[in-house]
């Protein structure tokens, strides 16, 4: 069987090179084209020396028409705004697009423009785009032309809370999510002062409180579980680690339900919901997820804890922000789009230590 040809635009950033790395090991895909504004004209394995001996591709200019001419599937891993202006050119060529930016995640254009600070210039593509969180929207992803890969921060909380909201085990009122990310989430080319080693080492900081762009993405996805809008508090933090996201989610137990035993009921629901999912691991009672246990993988670890005194459950998730939060999840979406096995090419165990 001929392998699907893949192009990666933004192939030398953390998300893009992550996709390229997975495709190089994918049994049904071939990496044929890589674009980079920073490393144009230089070999990919020069820009990313850990790929030495794995590829001899040379980075070229970020031309979507050329990417579409070379490949069947085009991954777009550039900053926000690029895909809106260029995905249409690829789709017109009959190719498929998986976008790793936030351009097509938010369906309400006014909300998008408020949080991202730029106009939504491709509303016709936004209407078509499928939000790509495989365990939640996989049926829609299958056969789609354009997929908006789920953001890094939203992945864990949505996987944790969506089934519980759908089952009525928690309410949509007063949800709070505290999430801590490794500094790689800022991207490979982020050179601002707060990301210099002396500035971010040995400190923990919150940022963009009350205005982070992933807030409406999480609200939109969780609202779909009950078919109604909800508002939540999302507070992101930056940790002096390279990669990983730990999210602690607080949700209320319905008044008509006994708060005692709520964690056990929620854990049972998650086990039932994700029993056949290869990449969601619901941990044994009492075991706390950690980023180290998901490092370099496509896994999301989840567990539920009880706070009956406040009628809350506390749901903790851990993912690798560059894997499950970006590159490997994008390849998982590609597998679904093309009818491949969901875990094909991305079933590596986490790296430890």
C-alpha positions in Angstrom: 0.0 0.0 0.0 1.3 3.4 -0.9 2.1 5.6 2.0 0.4 8.9 2.5 2.6 11.9 1.7 2.9 14.5 4.5 4.1 18.1 4.5 4.9 20.1 7.7 4.8 23.9 7.6 6.7 25.3 10.6 8.7 22.2 10.7 11.5 23.5 13.0 9.3 24.7 15.9 8.5 22.5 18.8 5.1 21.5 17.5 6.1 21.1 13.8 9.3 19.1 14.4 7.3 16.9 16.8 4.9 16.1 14.0 7.8 15.5 11.6 9.5 13.2 14.1 6.4 11.1 14.4 5.8 10.9 10.7 9.4 9.7 10.1 8.5 6.7 12.2 5.0 6.2 10.9 4.5 3.0 9.0 1.8 4.4 6.6 3.1 8.0 6.1 6.1 9.6 4.4 7.5 13.0 5.2 8.2 14.6 1.8 8.2 18.4 2.5 9.2 20.6 5.3 8.9 24.4 5.5 10.7 26.8 7.8 11.1 30.6 7.8 14.0 30.4 10.2 16.0 27.6 8.5 15.0 28.0 4.9 17.7 26.4 2.7 19.2 24.3 5.5 18.7 20.7 6.2 16.1 19.7 8.7 18.6 17.6 10.7 20.8 20.7 10.9 18.1 22.7 12.5 17.1 19.7 14.6 20.2 17.7 15.2 18.4 14.9 17.1 17.0 13.9 13.6 20.5 13.4 12.1 20.5 10.2 10.1 16.7 10.1 10.0 16.1 12.5 7.1 17.9 14.4 4.4 15.1 16.9 3.7 15.9 20.5 3.2 13.7 23.2 4.7 12.1 25.4 2.1 10.0 28.6 2.1 6.6 28.4 3.7 4.6 28.2 0.5 1.2 26.5 1.0 0.7 25.8 -2.7 4.0 24.0 -2.9 3.2 22.0 0.2 -0.1 21.0 -1.3 1.6 20.0 -4.6 4.0 17.7 -2.7 1.7 16.1 -0.1 -1.6 14.6 0.6 -1.8 16.0 4.2 -0.4 19.3 5.3 0.2 20.1 8.9 0.3 23.8 9.7 2.4 24.6 12.8 2.9 28.3 12.5 1.8 31.2 14.8 -1.9 32.2 14.9 -3.1 33.9 11.8 -1.1 31.9 9.2 -3.6 29.1 8.7 -6.5 31.4 8.3 -4.8 33.0 5.4 -3.4 29.9 3.8 -5.4 26.7 4.6 -7.9 27.5 1.9 -5.1 27.3 -0.8 -4.3 23.8 0.4 -7.9 22.6 0.6 -8.6 23.9 -2.9 -5.9 21.4 -4.1 -7.9 18.6 -2.6 -5.5 18.1 0.3 -6.3 17.7 4.0 -5.1 20.2 6.6 -4.4 19.8 10.3 -3.8 23.1 12.0 -1.9 23.3 15.3 -2.6 27.0 15.9 -5.8 28.5 17.4 -7.2 29.8 14.1 -10.1 27.4 13.8 -10.8 26.3 17.4 -13.2 29.0 18.4 -16.5 29.0 16.5 -17.8 32.4 17.8 -15.8 34.9 15.8 -16.4 37.7 18.3 -15.0 35.6 21.1 -12.1 34.6 18.9 -11.3 38.2 18.1 -11.6 39.3 21.8 -9.1 36.7 23.1 -6.7 36.5 20.1 -6.7 40.1 19.2 -7.0 39.6 15.5 -9.9 39.3 13.0 -11.2 35.9 11.9 -10.5 36.2 8.2 -11.7 32.8 7.1 -15.2 32.4 8.4 -16.1 30.0 5.6 -13.3 27.6 6.7 -14.2 28.1 10.4 -17.7 26.7 9.7 -16.2 23.6 8.2 -13.3 23.0 10.6 -13.7 20.1 13.0 -12.3 20.5 16.6 -9.8 17.7 16.9 -9.9 16.0 20.3 -10.0 12.3 19.2 -11.8 10.8 22.2 -14.5 13.4 22.2 -14.9 14.4 18.5 -13.3 11.5 16.7 -16.4 10.6 14.7 -16.4 14.1 13.2 -12.6 14.1 12.7 -12.9 10.9 10.6 -13.1 12.0 6.9 -12.8 15.7 7.7 -10.8 18.0 5.4 -9.8 20.5 8.0 -9.1 19.8 11.6 -8.3 22.3 14.4 -6.0 20.4 16.7 -6.9 20.9 20.3 -4.8 23.2 22.3 -2.2 22.0 24.9 -3.9 23.4 28.0 -7.5 22.3 27.1 -6.7 18.7 26.3 -6.5 17.3 29.8 -9.4 19.3 31.4 -11.8 18.5 28.5 -11.0 14.8 28.6 -11.5 14.9 32.4 -14.7 16.9 32.6 -16.6 16.3 29.4 -17.8 12.8 30.3 -18.7 13.9 33.8 -20.8 16.8 32.6 -22.5 14.7 30.0 -23.4 12.1 32.6 -24.7 14.7 35.0 -22.1 13.8 37.7 -20.9 17.4 38.0 -22.5 20.7 37.2 -21.3 23.4 34.8 -21.4 26.0 37.6 -18.3 27.4 39.1 -15.8 25.1 37.4 -12.2 26.2 38.3 -9.1 24.9 36.4 -5.6 25.6 37.6 -3.0 24.4 35.1 0.8 24.4 35.2 2.9 24.1 32.0 6.5 23.6 31.2 8.2 26.5 29.4 8.4 24.7 26.1 4.7 25.7 25.7 5.9 29.2 24.7 7.5 27.8 21.6 11.0 27.3 20.3 11.5 30.9 19.0 10.2 32.7 22.1 13.1 34.9 23.2 11.2 37.3 25.6 12.9 38.1 28.9 10.5 36.0 31.1 11.6 32.9 29.3 15.4 33.3 29.8 16.8 30.7 32.1 17.8 33.1 34.9 14.3 34.6 34.8 12.2 31.5 34.9 14.4 29.0 36.8 13.6 28.5 40.5 10.3 30.3 40.2 6.6 29.6 39.5 4.4 32.3 38.0 0.8 32.8 36.9 0.1 34.7 33.7 -2.7 36.0 31.6 -5.2 35.6 34.4 -8.8 36.1 33.3 -7.8 36.5 29.7 -6.0 33.4 28.4 -7.0 32.4 24.9 -7.6 28.8 25.9 -10.4 29.8 28.3 -13.1 30.1 25.6 -11.8 26.9 23.9 -12.4 24.9 27.1 -15.8 26.6 27.7 -16.9 25.8 24.1 -15.9 22.1 24.4 -17.3 21.5 27.8 -20.5 23.4 27.0 -21.1 20.9 24.2 -21.4 18.1 26.8 -24.6 19.5 28.1 -25.7 21.5 25.0 -25.5 24.8 26.9 -23.1 27.6 27.5 -21.0 27.7 30.6 -18.4 30.0 32.1 -15.4 28.9 34.1 -12.2 30.2 35.7 -9.0 29.1 34.1 -5.6 30.1 35.6 -2.4 29.1 33.8 1.0 28.9 35.4 4.5 28.6 34.1 6.9 26.1 35.8 10.7 25.8 35.4 10.4 22.4 33.6 10.8 21.8 29.9 7.6 20.0 29.1 4.4 18.7 30.6 1.1 20.1 31.9 -0.6 19.3 35.2 -4.2 20.5 35.4 -6.3 20.5 38.6 -10.0 20.9 37.9 -12.6 21.7 40.6 -16.2 20.9 39.8 -19.4 20.8 42.0 -21.5 17.8 42.7 -25.2 18.3 41.8 -27.4 19.2 44.9 -29.6 16.2 44.4 -26.6 13.8 44.5 -24.8 12.6 47.6 -21.4 14.2 47.7 -20.0 11.2 49.6 -18.7 8.7 47.0 -18.8 11.2 44.2 -15.2 10.6 43.3 -15.8 6.8 42.9 -18.8 7.5 40.7 -16.8 9.9 38.5 -13.9 7.5 38.3 -16.2 4.7 37.2 -17.7 6.9 34.5 -14.3 7.8 33.2 -13.2 4.2 33.2 -16.4 3.2 31.2 -16.0 6.1 28.8 -12.3 5.6 28.1 -12.1 1.8 28.5 -11.4 1.3 24.7 -9.3 4.4 24.3 -5.6 3.6 23.8 -4.3 6.9 25.2 -6.4 7.8 28.2 -5.4 6.2 31.5 -7.7 6.5 34.5 -5.4 5.8 37.4 -6.3 3.6 40.5 -8.0 5.3 43.4 -5.7 7.6 45.3 -2.9 7.7 42.7 -2.0 11.3 41.6 -1.1 11.9 38.0 2.3 13.4 37.3 3.8 15.0 34.2 6.9 12.7 34.4 4.7 9.7 33.8 3.4 11.0 30.5 6.7 12.6 29.2 7.2 12.2 25.5 4.0 10.4 25.0 0.4 10.7 23.7 -1.1 9.6 27.1 -3.4 11.6 29.3 -3.5 10.4 32.9 -6.6 11.2 34.9 -7.8 10.6 38.5 -10.6 11.9 40.6 -10.5 13.0 44.3 -13.3 13.9 46.7 -13.9 17.0 48.7 -17.3 16.2 50.1 -17.1 19.1 52.6 -17.4 21.6 49.8 -19.4 19.3 47.5 -16.7 19.2 44.9 -14.7 16.6 43.1 -11.1 17.4 42.1 -10.0 16.0 38.8 -6.3 16.0 38.1 -4.8 15.4 34.6 -1.3 15.1 33.2 -0.2 15.4 29.6 2.9 16.1 27.7 2.2 19.6 26.2 4.4 18.9 23.1 3.0 15.4 22.5 -0.6 14.9 23.6 -1.0 18.7 23.7 0.3 19.2 20.2 2.3 16.9 17.8 1.2 13.3 18.7 -2.4 14.4 19.1 -2.2 16.0 15.6 -0.9 12.7 14.2 -3.7 10.9 16.1 -6.2 13.2 14.3 -4.5 12.4 10.9 -4.9 8.7 11.6 -8.6 9.2 12.2 -9.0 11.4 9.1 -7.4 8.8 6.9 -8.9 5.7 8.4 -5.7 4.4 9.9 -5.5 2.7 13.3 -5.8 5.4 15.9 -2.5 4.6 17.6 -0.4 4.1 14.5 3.0 5.7 14.7 2.4 7.3 18.2 2.1 4.4 20.6 5.5 5.0 22.2 5.8 4.6 25.9 6.6 7.7 28.0 10.3 8.5 28.5 11.6 8.1 32.1 13.3 9.5 33.9 
